[in-house]
Amino acid sequence: MVKRTVYIETSVVSYLTARPTSDLLAADWQKITVDWWETRRNQFDLYTSDVTVEEARRGNPDAGARRLEALSGIPILPITQAAVGLSKQLFQGGALPAKAENDALYVAVSAVHGVDYLLT
């Protein structure tokens, strides 16, 4: 059986590695993410890109280190000219708001490389 592929973006590793919170919605997302990571991730081939790695590195150094550790071992898909072009088209077409530049790149890298799912 061929495994389906999943692109892991920064929100996933952020929820996965975040310290517990009293914010009920964030705590829910953390639990859902940890549960998926522990029980389902091995059913998929995971991928990411340098965009995710760069975002994961930002902010608090300890939190960044935890996020980078979660990403370690996940193959990095190249950001090709085709992905950059598609990302620009997503903006020009209004598919994503201007503040979602990295999100457009996640979508584009995933699409160009034929990834089955984008996990956000």
C-alpha positions as CSV (number, residue, x, y, z in Angstrom):
1,M,0.0,0.0,0.0
2,V,1.3,3.4,-1.0
3,K,1.2,6.0,1.8
4,R,-0.5,9.3,1.2
5,T,1.7,12.4,1.6
6,V,1.2,15.3,4.0
7,Y,2.9,18.7,4.0
8,I,3.5,19.8,7.6
9,E,3.4,23.6,8.1
10,T,4.5,25.7,11.0
11,S,1.1,25.7,12.9
12,V,1.3,21.9,13.3
13,V,4.7,21.9,15.0
14,S,3.8,25.0,17.0
15,Y,0.7,23.3,18.5
16,L,2.7,20.1,18.9
17,T,5.5,21.6,20.9
18,A,3.7,24.4,22.7
19,R,3.6,24.6,26.4
20,P,0.1,23.9,27.9
21,T,-2.3,26.8,27.8
22,S,-5.4,27.8,29.6
23,D,-6.9,29.1,26.4
24,L,-9.5,26.4,25.7
25,L,-9.5,26.7,21.9
26,A,-5.7,26.6,21.7
27,A,-5.6,23.7,24.2
28,D,-8.0,21.8,22.0
29,W,-5.9,22.4,18.9
30,Q,-2.8,21.3,20.9
31,K,-4.6,18.0,22.0
32,I,-5.8,17.3,18.5
33,T,-2.4,17.9,17.0
34,V,-0.6,15.8,19.6
35,D,-3.1,13.0,19.2
36,W,-2.7,13.0,15.4
37,W,1.1,13.1,15.7
38,E,1.2,10.2,18.1
39,T,-1.4,8.0,16.4
40,R,-1.7,8.9,12.7
41,R,1.5,10.5,11.3
42,N,3.2,7.1,10.7
43,Q,0.4,6.4,8.2
44,F,1.7,9.2,5.9
45,D,4.9,10.3,4.3
46,L,5.5,13.7,5.8
47,Y,7.1,16.7,3.9
48,T,7.8,20.3,4.7
49,S,9.9,23.1,3.1
50,D,12.4,25.8,4.1
51,V,9.5,28.2,4.6
52,T,8.3,26.1,7.5
53,V,11.8,25.6,8.9
54,E,12.4,29.4,8.8
55,E,9.1,30.2,10.5
56,A,9.7,27.5,13.1
57,R,13.1,29.0,14.0
58,R,11.6,32.4,14.8
59,G,10.5,33.7,18.2
60,N,11.5,32.3,21.5
61,P,14.7,30.4,21.2
62,D,13.5,27.5,23.4
63,A,10.2,27.2,21.5
64,G,12.0,27.4,18.2
65,A,14.4,24.6,19.2
66,R,11.4,22.4,20.1
67,R,9.7,23.2,16.8
68,L,12.9,22.5,14.8
69,E,13.3,19.2,16.7
70,A,9.8,18.2,15.7
71,L,10.6,18.9,12.0
72,S,13.9,17.0,12.1
73,G,13.9,14.1,9.8
74,I,11.0,15.3,7.7
75,P,12.2,15.7,4.1
76,I,12.3,19.3,2.8
77,L,10.6,19.9,-0.6
78,P,12.4,22.5,-2.8
79,I,10.8,25.8,-3.4
80,T,10.9,25.7,-7.2
81,Q,10.2,28.5,-9.7
82,A,6.9,26.8,-10.5
83,A,6.0,27.0,-6.8
84,V,6.9,30.7,-6.6
85,G,4.9,31.4,-9.7
86,L,1.9,29.5,-8.4
87,S,2.1,31.3,-5.1
88,K,2.1,34.7,-6.9
89,Q,-1.0,33.6,-8.9
90,L,-2.8,32.7,-5.7
91,F,-2.3,36.3,-4.6
92,Q,-3.2,37.9,-7.9
93,G,-6.3,35.8,-8.2
94,G,-7.3,36.8,-4.7
95,A,-7.4,33.2,-3.4
96,L,-5.5,34.2,-0.3
97,P,-5.2,37.6,1.5
98,A,-2.0,39.6,1.2
99,K,-0.9,38.7,4.8
100,A,-0.9,35.0,3.9
101,E,2.3,35.1,1.7
102,N,3.8,32.1,3.4
103,D,0.5,30.2,3.3
104,A,0.4,30.7,-0.4
105,L,3.9,29.3,-0.7
106,Y,2.9,26.2,1.4
107,V,-0.1,25.6,-0.9
108,A,2.1,26.1,-4.0
109,V,5.0,23.9,-2.9
110,S,2.5,21.2,-1.9
111,A,0.7,21.4,-5.2
112,V,3.8,21.5,-7.4
113,H,5.2,18.4,-5.7
114,G,1.9,16.5,-5.8
115,V,1.5,16.3,-2.0
116,D,-1.9,14.8,-1.1
117,Y,-2.7,16.9,2.0
118,L,-1.6,20.2,3.6
119,L,-1.8,19.9,7.3
120,T,-2.3,23.3,9.0
